[in-house]
Amino acid sequence: DDCVSIGAGCQHVDISNATCGYGHGI
């Protein structure tokens, strides 16, 4: 559950190594 918040800077590519705009973990 690295990145569950699919939003502005969060791309649902790899849950294990996803990059979120707001941060990692949520």
C-alpha positions as a Python dict, from the first residue, in 0.01 Angstrom:
ca = {
    (1, 'D'): (0, 0, 0),
    (2, 'D'): (262, 252, -104),
    (3, 'C'): (31, 475, -300),
    (4, 'V'): (-343, 431, -282),
    (5, 'S'): (-446, 792, -334),
    (6, 'I'): (-494, 820, -708),
    (7, 'G'): (-494, 1193, -767),
    (8, 'A'): (-296, 1479, -917),
    (9, 'G'): (57, 1345, -891),
    (10, 'C'): (-24, 984, -820),
    (11, 'Q'): (-6, 746, -1113),
    (12, 'H'): (-153, 398, -1070),
    (13, 'V'): (140, 222, -1233),
    (14, 'D'): (307, 19, -962),
    (15, 'I'): (163, -6, -613),
    (16, 'S'): (500, -131, -489),
    (17, 'N'): (688, 165, -633),
    (18, 'A'): (437, 439, -707),
    (19, 'T'): (518, 807, -692),
    (20, 'C'): (257, 1031, -531),
    (21, 'G'): (251, 1407, -553),
    (22, 'Y'): (154, 1446, -189),
    (23, 'G'): (390, 1176, -65),
    (24, 'H'): (424, 803, -11),
    (25, 'G'): (221, 583, 220),
    (26, 'I'): (-125, 721, 151),
}
